[in-house]
Structure formats: C-alpha cells, structure tokens
Amino acid sequence: MKLNALPRVRLANLPTPLQELPNLTKALKGPRIYVKRDDLTGLALGGNKTRKLEYLMADAIAKKADHIVTGAGFHSNWCTQAAAAARKLGMEITLIKTGPGEDYKPEEYDGNHLLHTLMGAEMQIVRPENFKKALDETVESLKESGHTPYVLLDAGSTPLGVAGYINAMLELESQSREIGVDFNYLVHATGSGGTQAGLVLGAKALSLDTKIIGASTGGRKALEQVENVYRVISEASRALGLNISVHKEDVIVKDEYAGSGYGFVTEGKIEAVRMAAETEGLILDPVYTATSMACLVDLCRKGFFTKSDSVVFLHTGGSAGLFPYRDCFKAYALGESLPWTIPPWSPASKNPKTE
Ligand SMILES: Cc1ncc(COP(=O)(O)O)c(C=O)c1O
C-alpha cells in the first residue's frame, strides 16, 4: 500500500477519541456500544471530511492552487470543512450549493450556511441539474482571471479522500487493541461513499472481522449505494495501487432510516438525536449521524446484535446542521406533529419565489 508515501497536510487532531457509551448500552439493552469521535477532528466544527481533506488539500498545494471550487447541498458539512481547510491554507473558495431554486434566500443565516458566510466563501445557489454547468463556468472564469483553481468533486469521495478513511480504520484498530476490544460491527452514515470505502478497505487490509454498516442518508437506495461504494473502492484501489481484495458483499448498506429523501426528517431520527443527547451528552446532527444512530437503535431493538457483540458508532460530525431543524425538535419535545419533513432548503422543497 502506498498510503505512507502520499503527500498529506495536517488538518486534523488525530487520533480522535474512542469512548465507551455505557448509558446508551444500558438503554438499548443490547451490545456494548462505543463511539469513535470523528466529530472532534478540530477543523471548524469537526467531522469526517477533515481526514479526506488532509490528502486532497496536499494535492491542491502541490498543484499550486490558489482557489478551491467545490459544492454540495445548501447546508453541506462538506462545504464547511472544505472552506475551513481552504482558509487555513490561505486559499479562496467558491461553493456551488444546490437548493430549491437559483434565487433561494434563507429566512435566517443559520447552520452551515452561516459558517460558509463567516468564512467568506463565494457562493452560488443552483438547482441540482445546473450544478455541473455552474461549476465548469466558475472554473473557466477563475482561469481567465489568472487564478489556479482546484476542483474538489464528490464530497471528497475520490481516491485521495478514501485514503483518509483507510487511515481512520488503521487508527481504530490500534485503539481497539489498546483497550482489548474486537469490534464486531461499525455503524456510520454513508452518503457520497468515500468514508465507507476507506473503512471497508482498511478492515480488509488488516483482515478484521468488523462488519461495516453504512446507513444511507437518503440520496440512494441500498443496492444503488452498494454499487456506488464499490465503485469508489475500485477507483481508489486502482489509483492508490492497493492490492486488497474486496467483494460487494463486504459493503453493507441499510436504507430504511433516512426518510424519503436527503435531509428529510423522521421521528426515528429525532428520537435518535434525543436519545444520544439524553443518555450520553452526545450531540448528533439531523441529517447524517441521526440516520446512523436511528439505524443502530433499530438494529438493537430488533435483536440484530447479540449481547456479547461490541459495536462502534462512528460519529462523523455535522453538528452545525442541528440548528436549522430547531422547529422540528421543538415540536417533538412538545409532543406536536412535525411542522415539516422536507427542509425548505432542499431541492425537493417547493420554492415559493419560483411558484
Ligand atoms: C456528518 C457527515 N457524516 C457522514 C457523511 C457521509 O460521508 P461520505 O460522503 O464519505 O459517505 C457526510 C457527508 O457529507 C457528513 O457530512
């Protein structure tokens, strides 16, 4: 494996802590539950993308980039982490963010959008079908004005980004040896797929029996996400020259916890966020870690794990995403029905300005 030879810029405080969750374990009457705190990577508000960016930004530096161009959803954690990395390394950043319409203006500056604004990111809001055009035009116009743009695609789920999560698995294995626990399962949120790809590759490289369960966050159904993660694994293996044999069956995806779309709200997710906060003071986000915790809770309740199993929950960050969902959490706390399940900033939402 060429991992050690890859250029890397230090952005994360590593290793992130591995902690036991005894109260959650008790509440769920199931396996021993631990958490790997990748929400504490230390870049901006932390999260899984810091590990990917260590390799991606090293490549941007090597290519003498002065302006990062990337994009994702309106309240994207990826955009926050990419903007923080760019700023820390003295670069400009443009974010192409998808929303309900080109003229979408939020009622309030909140959550990740507020953080993007604070970091002085240039921003364009576009419909998803116009994303590529906007990205290409931005790159062209930066080049014309003498800049050296560097494009970060697919929320960092490209070979260099995957390297970050192969490393994370090596780190977790060393921590688990220290505390003498062999993890039977790791549960985490899977979106663009790079995190799961790196974890699966890392587990295979170390011949671990840990099964990696990705809870899909609504963008893809299970079979589609298995294909997607497997593609990311294959591309990373080729590009990084890895000689690790991975089968599609090694990629486990559950798709029943996200609601009917990316960023949508369900009572299961809200309950999961409340449960983690109430039992362990562990703050999750409503989009990603709520989905993976809802998955963990449900699998415990269904008796999927045995009592002697040890399960690690990978906290992938995203806490800034909590605040734009405050009305839903308030309604849940008051026992009222949820005011909305499709966020107003989702492309699936109706934009009153374009009606
Ligand atoms: C908080 C959080 N968790 C998990 C993920 C999913 O990671 P990946 O896109 O590598 O599948 C993301 C992606 O944006 C995220 O922001």
The ligand as a Gaussian input file, in Angstrom:
#p B3LYP/6-31G(d) Opt

LIG

0 1
 C      -21.664000      14.489000       9.026000
 C      -21.470000      13.574000       7.870000
 N      -21.480000      12.250000       8.086000
 C      -21.332000      11.349000       7.095000
 C      -21.179000      11.763000       5.787000
 C      -21.071000      10.741000       4.716000
 O      -19.749000      10.558000       4.315000
 P      -19.448000      10.138000       2.813000
 O      -19.923000      11.266000       1.952000
 O      -17.982000       9.926000       2.781000
 O      -20.222000       8.903000       2.532000
 C      -21.169000      13.148000       5.496000
 C      -21.050000      13.635000       4.114000
 O      -21.273000      14.774000       3.796000
 C      -21.317000      14.070000       6.567000
 O      -21.331000      15.408000       6.355000

